[in-house]
Amino acid sequence: MITISIVSPKKSMDVIRKAIAHQDFGCSFHKYVYDKLEEITDIYEQCKSFSDVIFFSGELGYSYMLTHIDDIQVPCAFVSYEEKDILSILLNFVLRYPHIPLSRVYMDFLTPVNDFMNLKTYLSPDYMPYCFENPEYNYETLRERVEELWNSGKIDIVLTRTTNQLEVLNKMKIPYIHFLPSEEMVRNSIRSAVNSVRLNQQNRAGKLVILIKLIYPESITSHDREYLEITLHKYLLDFRREYGYDFSVHSVSNRFELMADSDFYKKNFERIQDLIAFLDGKDSLEFRIGAGIGSSVGESHYQAEAALQEAIRYGKNDGFLIHGNDNVLTGPLSLTRTLNYSYSNIKALEYSQKNGINESNLLKIVGLFQMDKDTVMTAASLSQWLNITSRSCNRILQLLLDSGLIEEIEPQKQEGKGRPTRQYRFLKQNFIHTFF
């Protein structure tokens, strides 16, 4: 089910509550009330992980989020006025207050962001009301604008949608008309947001292909081999039933292929992690897993094959995932923190060829840098990520050190006797220049 987080001042939230009451939008709602725009940042952090869309009561909160939060990961929407709504407001105003010319009215919800709702195409400059001209849209700039217009004697009244600004207007004794969106406007805006999410989900939906390869003991009999394959097949069916995941199962030689519709990357990622943990708990099995998420079965299968080869190279009961047009590889998936790296990183591939470092190992180190640029490395810690010996890791670290890509820092003190452990960290600018 689609999840919508509604973010609004209290007074506007009351209207939204009424609008959605006893209505079936095919989604669930979480409601967040704010008094200050600055609170929106914390609200976003609270709801971004489970929200399909963040829905604002008005353009002000929406605009604040766009300008104050980098890398917004959730689609956002707001209760929007259409041109006909603005024209209706002006017509009612003219009929109700014929003695006040529109040129002495300030409408604080007409902004450069909404292109003043195209009002300038309907009214000549002589009849045009004052609008909010500042690209920085917040309570402070709103207050400064209305104060400027009122103190200079340019306006007689304010038309406002900004609920949390009413106290300011009251203190300054400025006449105003406060507009709240109608319940029908709220419902239409929510339906539009829901439809957009559904359409986006359909466009993003692809296929998830998971390939599972059995690793047999060297001297296995054909009967034992058959038994292991049947056992794995049973475990996969048990997993499907226990976790409620809908996927098909096909057996080809010593491999099994699982296929399902791909909805959200995070959900599929967790499914694969669950599968690895489930199978790793079965003592009789040694396996490798490769998964691919693409826009078609063919693309997903190709990605899964490449991910499986990476899992085979890694050499443990674990798996890797390749997804997206850039073929981003993620793994090992059993770890709490996983690396993301791309085989389309031409600079890294060229460097590996010139310097004799296995391309897979180098790409993982690049992924480690992307995950945490301040990470401290030792041969032992790097060995866990690469699944190679500490001796091999020492060789790689020395090559990176000689190339000026990492630096040695104060060694870690050892308890008792023994040589202190050498520690390294990335030289960020050099690393970025070389691989990005």
C-alpha positions as CSV (number, residue, x, y, z in Angstrom):
1,M,0.0,0.0,0.0
2,I,1.2,3.5,-0.8
3,T,2.2,5.6,2.2
4,I,1.7,9.4,2.3
5,S,3.2,11.6,4.9
6,I,1.2,14.8,5.3
7,V,3.1,17.8,6.6
8,S,1.2,20.9,7.5
9,P,0.5,23.7,10.1
10,K,-2.2,22.8,12.6
11,K,-5.0,24.9,11.0
12,S,-4.5,23.5,7.5
13,M,-4.2,20.0,8.9
14,D,-7.7,20.3,10.3
15,V,-9.0,20.9,6.7
16,I,-7.0,17.9,5.4
17,R,-8.3,15.6,8.2
18,K,-11.8,16.5,7.1
19,A,-11.0,16.0,3.4
20,I,-9.6,12.5,3.8
21,A,-12.1,11.3,6.4
22,H,-14.2,8.4,5.1
23,Q,-12.4,8.5,1.8
24,D,-10.7,5.6,0.2
25,F,-7.6,6.7,-1.6
26,G,-5.9,3.3,-1.5
27,C,-3.1,4.5,0.7
28,S,-2.2,5.1,4.4
29,F,-1.5,8.5,6.0
30,H,1.0,9.7,8.5
31,K,0.4,13.3,9.8
32,Y,3.0,15.8,10.9
33,V,2.2,19.3,12.3
34,Y,4.9,22.0,12.3
35,D,5.0,25.6,13.8
36,K,8.3,26.6,12.3
37,L,9.6,25.8,8.9
38,E,12.9,24.6,10.4
39,E,11.0,21.6,11.8
40,I,10.4,20.3,8.3
41,T,14.0,19.0,8.2
42,D,13.5,16.8,11.2
43,I,10.1,15.6,9.9
44,Y,11.7,14.6,6.6
45,E,14.3,12.5,8.5
46,Q,11.5,10.8,10.4
47,C,9.4,9.8,7.5
48,K,11.7,9.5,4.4
49,S,12.4,5.8,5.0
50,F,8.8,4.6,4.7
51,S,7.0,7.3,2.7
52,D,6.1,7.0,-1.0
53,V,5.3,10.7,-1.1
54,I,5.6,13.7,1.2
55,F,2.5,15.9,0.9
56,F,2.4,19.5,2.0
57,S,-0.7,21.6,2.7
58,G,0.8,24.5,0.8
59,E,3.6,25.7,-1.4
60,L,5.6,27.3,1.4
61,G,6.5,24.1,3.2
62,Y,7.1,22.4,-0.1
63,S,9.5,25.2,-1.2
64,Y,11.3,25.1,2.1
65,M,12.1,21.4,1.7
66,L,13.4,21.9,-1.9
67,T,15.7,24.7,-0.9
68,H,17.0,23.3,2.5
69,I,17.4,19.6,2.0
70,D,20.0,18.1,-0.3
71,D,19.4,14.9,-2.2
72,I,15.7,14.5,-1.5
73,Q,14.9,10.8,-1.9
74,V,11.1,10.9,-1.7
75,P,8.7,12.5,-4.2
76,C,7.0,15.6,-2.8
77,A,3.6,17.3,-3.6
78,F,1.3,20.0,-2.2
79,V,-2.2,21.2,-2.3
80,S,-2.1,23.3,-5.4
81,Y,-4.3,26.1,-6.6
82,E,-5.1,26.1,-10.3
83,E,-5.5,29.2,-12.4
84,K,-9.3,28.9,-12.3
85,D,-9.1,28.9,-8.5
86,I,-7.0,32.1,-8.4
87,L,-9.4,33.8,-10.9
88,S,-12.3,32.7,-8.8
89,I,-10.7,34.2,-5.7
90,L,-10.2,37.5,-7.5
91,L,-13.7,37.6,-8.9
92,N,-15.2,37.1,-5.5
93,F,-12.9,39.7,-4.0
94,V,-13.9,42.3,-6.6
95,L,-17.6,41.7,-6.0
96,R,-17.2,41.8,-2.3
97,Y,-14.8,44.8,-2.1
98,P,-15.5,46.9,-5.2
99,H,-13.9,50.0,-3.4
100,I,-10.4,48.3,-3.2
101,P,-8.6,48.2,-6.5
102,L,-6.6,45.0,-7.2
103,S,-3.5,47.2,-7.6
104,R,-3.7,47.8,-3.8
105,V,-3.9,44.1,-2.9
106,Y,-1.0,41.9,-1.9
107,M,-1.3,38.1,-2.6
108,D,1.5,36.4,-0.8
109,F,1.0,33.0,-2.5
110,L,1.7,34.3,-6.0
111,T,5.5,33.7,-6.3
112,P,8.2,33.2,-9.0
113,V,8.1,29.5,-8.2
114,N,4.5,29.2,-9.5
115,D,5.0,31.9,-12.1
116,F,2.4,34.0,-10.4
117,M,-0.2,31.5,-11.6
118,N,-0.1,33.2,-15.0
119,L,-2.1,36.1,-13.6
120,K,0.0,38.6,-15.7
121,T,-1.6,37.1,-18.8
122,Y,-5.0,38.1,-17.6
123,L,-4.3,41.5,-16.0
124,S,-2.5,44.5,-17.2
125,P,0.2,46.0,-15.0
126,D,-2.1,48.7,-13.8
127,Y,-4.6,46.1,-12.4
128,M,-2.0,43.6,-11.2
129,P,-2.0,43.0,-7.4
130,Y,1.4,42.9,-5.6
131,C,3.0,39.5,-5.4
132,F,5.9,37.9,-3.5
133,E,9.0,38.5,-5.6
134,N,11.8,37.1,-3.5
135,P,13.1,33.7,-4.6
136,E,13.7,32.9,-0.9
137,Y,10.3,31.9,0.3
138,N,10.0,31.7,4.1
139,Y,8.2,33.3,7.1
140,E,10.9,36.0,7.5
141,T,10.9,37.1,3.9
142,L,7.1,37.0,3.9
143,R,7.0,39.3,6.9
144,E,9.6,41.7,5.4
145,R,7.6,42.0,2.2
146,V,4.2,42.7,3.8
147,E,5.8,45.1,6.2
148,E,7.5,47.0,3.3
149,L,4.3,47.3,1.3
150,W,2.1,48.3,4.3
151,N,4.5,50.8,5.8
152,S,5.0,52.5,2.4
153,G,1.2,52.8,1.9
154,K,1.0,50.6,-1.2
155,I,-1.6,48.1,-0.1
156,D,-4.9,48.1,1.7
157,I,-5.4,44.4,2.3
158,V,-3.6,41.1,2.1
159,L,-4.8,37.8,0.6
160,T,-2.9,35.0,2.2
161,R,-2.7,31.2,2.4
162,T,0.0,31.2,5.1
163,T,-1.7,30.1,8.3
164,N,1.4,30.6,10.5
165,Q,1.6,34.2,9.3
166,L,-1.8,35.4,10.6
167,E,-0.4,36.3,14.0
168,V,2.1,38.7,12.3
169,L,-0.7,40.3,10.3
170,N,-2.8,40.7,13.4
171,K,0.1,42.3,15.4
172,M,0.7,44.8,12.5
173,K,-3.1,45.4,12.3
174,I,-3.1,44.7,8.6
175,P,-6.5,43.7,7.1
176,Y,-6.4,40.3,5.5
177,I,-8.4,37.5,4.0
178,H,-7.2,34.0,4.8
179,F,-7.8,31.3,2.3
180,L,-7.8,27.6,3.2
181,P,-8.0,25.1,0.4
182,S,-11.4,23.5,-0.1
183,E,-11.8,19.8,0.9
184,E,-12.3,19.0,-2.8
185,M,-9.0,20.7,-3.7
186,V,-7.2,18.6,-1.0
187,R,-8.8,15.4,-2.3
188,N,-7.9,16.1,-5.9
189,S,-4.3,17.0,-5.0
190,I,-3.9,13.7,-3.0
191,R,-5.4,11.7,-5.8
192,S,-3.0,13.3,-8.2
193,A,-0.1,12.5,-5.9
194,V,-1.2,8.8,-5.5
195,N,-1.7,8.4,-9.3
196,S,1.8,9.8,-9.9
197,V,3.3,7.4,-7.4
198,R,1.5,4.4,-9.0
199,L,2.6,5.5,-12.5
200,N,6.2,5.8,-11.3
201,Q,6.1,2.4,-9.6
202,Q,4.8,0.9,-12.9
203,N,7.5,2.6,-14.9
204,R,10.2,1.4,-12.4
205,A,8.9,-2.1,-12.1
206,G,11.3,-4.5,-13.8
207,K,12.4,-8.0,-13.0
208,L,14.5,-9.4,-10.2
209,V,16.5,-12.5,-11.1
210,I,18.5,-14.5,-8.5
211,L,20.9,-17.2,-9.5
212,I,22.0,-19.7,-6.9
213,K,25.0,-22.0,-7.6
214,L,25.7,-25.0,-5.5
215,I,29.4,-25.7,-4.6
216,Y,30.0,-29.4,-4.4
217,P,32.7,-31.3,-2.5
218,E,35.5,-32.5,-4.8
219,S,34.7,-36.3,-4.4
220,I,30.9,-36.2,-4.5
221,T,28.8,-39.0,-5.9
222,S,26.0,-38.5,-8.3
223,H,23.5,-39.6,-5.7
224,D,24.8,-37.1,-3.2
225,R,24.8,-34.4,-5.8
226,E,21.2,-35.2,-6.6
227,Y,20.4,-35.1,-2.9
228,L,21.9,-31.7,-2.4
229,E,20.0,-30.3,-5.4
230,I,16.7,-31.6,-4.1
231,T,17.6,-30.3,-0.6
232,L,18.3,-26.8,-1.9
233,H,15.0,-26.9,-3.9
234,K,13.1,-27.8,-0.8
235,Y,14.9,-25.0,1.2
236,L,13.9,-22.5,-1.5
237,L,10.3,-23.5,-1.3
238,D,10.4,-23.4,2.5
239,F,11.9,-19.9,2.3
240,R,9.2,-18.7,-0.1
241,R,6.4,-20.0,2.2
242,E,8.0,-18.8,5.5
243,Y,8.8,-15.2,4.2
244,G,5.8,-14.8,1.9
245,Y,7.9,-13.8,-1.0
246,D,6.3,-14.4,-4.4
247,F,8.9,-15.8,-6.8
248,S,9.2,-18.6,-9.3
249,V,11.8,-21.4,-8.9
250,H,13.6,-23.1,-11.8
251,S,16.3,-25.7,-11.7
252,V,19.1,-25.9,-14.3
253,S,22.0,-28.2,-13.7
254,N,23.7,-27.2,-10.5
255,R,22.0,-23.8,-10.4
256,F,18.6,-22.5,-9.4
257,E,17.0,-19.4,-10.8
258,L,14.4,-17.3,-8.9
259,M,12.4,-14.7,-10.7
260,A,10.0,-12.0,-9.4
261,D,8.6,-8.7,-10.3
262,S,10.9,-5.9,-9.1
263,D,9.1,-3.2,-7.2
264,F,11.4,-1.2,-4.8
265,Y,15.2,-1.6,-4.7
266,K,15.2,-1.6,-0.9
267,K,12.6,-4.3,-0.6
268,N,14.4,-6.6,-3.1
269,F,17.7,-5.9,-1.4
270,E,16.3,-7.1,1.9
271,R,14.7,-10.2,0.3
272,I,18.1,-11.3,-1.0
273,Q,19.8,-10.7,2.4
274,D,17.0,-12.8,4.0
275,L,17.7,-15.6,1.5
276,I,21.4,-15.6,2.1
277,A,20.9,-15.7,5.9
278,F,18.3,-18.5,5.5
279,L,20.5,-20.7,3.3
280,D,23.6,-20.0,5.3
281,G,21.9,-21.4,8.4
282,K,21.7,-24.8,6.6
283,D,24.9,-26.6,7.4
284,S,24.8,-29.0,4.5
285,L,25.0,-26.3,1.8
286,E,27.7,-24.3,0.2
287,F,26.5,-21.8,-2.3
288,R,27.0,-18.5,-4.2
289,I,24.3,-16.0,-5.1
290,G,24.1,-13.4,-7.9
291,A,21.2,-11.1,-8.4
292,G,20.2,-8.6,-11.0
293,I,17.5,-6.0,-11.2
294,G,16.8,-4.6,-14.7
295,S,14.0,-3.3,-16.9
296,S,13.6,-6.7,-18.6
297,V,14.2,-10.4,-17.9
298,G,17.1,-10.5,-20.3
299,E,18.8,-7.5,-18.7
300,S,18.2,-8.8,-15.2
301,H,19.6,-12.2,-16.1
302,Y,22.7,-10.7,-17.6
303,Q,23.3,-8.7,-14.5
304,A,22.7,-11.7,-12.2
305,E,25.3,-13.7,-14.2
306,A,27.9,-11.0,-13.7
307,A,27.0,-10.7,-10.0
308,L,27.2,-14.5,-9.6
309,Q,30.8,-14.5,-11.0
310,E,31.7,-11.9,-8.4
311,A,30.2,-14.1,-5.7
312,I,32.3,-17.0,-7.0
313,R,35.4,-14.9,-6.9
314,Y,34.6,-13.8,-3.3
315,G,34.5,-17.5,-2.3
316,K,32.0,-17.5,0.6
317,N,28.4,-18.3,1.3
318,D,27.3,-14.9,0.1
319,G,25.9,-12.9,-2.7
320,F,26.2,-9.8,-4.9
321,L,23.6,-7.6,-6.7
322,I,23.9,-5.6,-9.9
323,H,21.2,-3.1,-10.6
324,G,20.5,0.0,-12.7
325,N,21.6,1.2,-16.1
326,D,25.1,1.9,-14.7
327,N,25.5,-1.7,-13.5
328,V,26.2,-0.8,-10.0
329,L,27.4,-3.8,-8.0
330,T,26.5,-4.1,-4.3
331,G,27.9,-6.6,-1.8
332,P,28.9,-8.7,-0.1
333,L,25.2,-8.8,0.9
334,S,25.6,-10.6,4.1
335,L,27.5,-7.8,5.7
336,T,25.7,-5.0,7.7
337,R,27.4,-2.5,5.5
338,T,27.7,-3.2,1.8
339,L,29.9,-1.8,-0.8
340,N,28.6,-0.2,-4.0
341,Y,30.9,0.0,-7.0
342,S,30.5,0.1,-10.8
343,Y,32.3,-1.9,-13.4
344,S,31.7,1.1,-15.7
345,N,34.4,3.1,-13.7
346,I,36.9,3.3,-16.6
347,K,39.5,5.1,-14.6
348,A,39.6,2.4,-12.0
349,L,39.8,-0.4,-14.6
350,E,42.7,1.4,-16.4
351,Y,44.5,1.9,-13.1
352,S,44.1,-1.8,-12.2
353,Q,45.6,-2.9,-15.5
354,K,48.6,-0.5,-15.3
355,N,49.4,-1.3,-11.7
356,G,48.7,-5.0,-11.4
357,I,45.8,-4.8,-9.0
358,N,42.9,-7.2,-9.5
359,E,40.1,-5.0,-10.9
360,S,37.5,-6.5,-8.6
361,N,39.6,-5.8,-5.5
362,L,40.4,-2.2,-6.7
363,L,36.7,-1.5,-7.4
364,K,35.8,-2.7,-3.9
365,I,38.4,-0.3,-2.4
366,V,36.8,2.5,-4.5
367,G,33.4,1.4,-3.1
368,L,34.9,1.5,0.4
369,F,36.0,5.1,-0.3
370,Q,32.5,6.0,-1.5
371,M,30.9,4.4,1.6
372,D,33.2,6.2,4.1
373,K,35.9,8.6,2.9
374,D,37.3,8.7,6.5
375,T,37.6,5.0,7.0
376,V,40.7,3.7,8.6
377,M,42.1,0.6,6.9
378,T,44.4,-2.2,8.0
379,A,45.5,-5.3,6.1
380,A,43.1,-7.3,8.4
381,S,40.1,-5.1,7.8
382,L,40.7,-4.9,4.1
383,S,41.0,-8.7,4.0
384,Q,37.4,-9.0,5.3
385,W,36.1,-6.8,2.5
386,L,38.1,-8.5,-0.3
387,N,38.2,-12.0,1.1
388,I,41.9,-12.4,0.3
389,T,44.8,-12.9,2.6
390,S,46.3,-10.1,4.8
391,R,49.6,-10.6,2.9
392,S,47.9,-9.8,-0.4
393,C,46.2,-6.8,1.2
394,N,49.5,-5.5,2.4
395,R,50.8,-5.6,-1.1
396,I,47.8,-3.6,-2.4
397,L,48.1,-1.1,0.4
398,Q,51.8,-0.6,-0.3
399,L,51.0,0.0,-4.0
400,L,48.3,2.6,-3.1
401,L,50.7,4.2,-0.6
402,D,53.5,4.5,-3.2
403,S,51.0,6.0,-5.6
404,G,50.0,8.7,-3.1
405,L,46.4,7.5,-2.9
406,I,46.5,6.7,0.8
407,E,48.7,7.7,3.7
408,E,49.9,5.9,6.7
409,I,48.7,7.2,10.1
410,E,49.8,6.5,13.6
411,P,49.9,2.7,14.2
412,Q,47.4,1.0,16.4
413,K,48.9,0.1,19.8
414,Q,49.1,-3.5,20.6
415,E,48.5,-5.1,24.0
416,G,51.6,-6.8,25.2
417,K,54.5,-7.4,22.9
418,G,54.4,-7.5,19.1
419,R,54.7,-5.2,16.2
420,P,52.0,-2.4,16.1
421,T,49.3,-2.7,13.4
422,R,49.9,-0.4,10.4
423,Q,46.9,1.8,9.6
424,Y,46.0,3.8,6.5
425,R,43.5,6.4,5.4
426,F,42.5,7.8,2.0
427,L,44.1,10.9,0.6
428,K,40.7,12.2,-0.5
429,Q,41.7,14.7,-3.2
430,N,44.2,12.4,-4.8
431,F,41.7,9.5,-4.7
432,I,38.9,11.5,-6.3
433,H,41.2,12.9,-9.0
434,T,42.4,9.4,-9.9
435,F,39.1,7.4,-9.9
436,F,36.3,10.0,-10.4
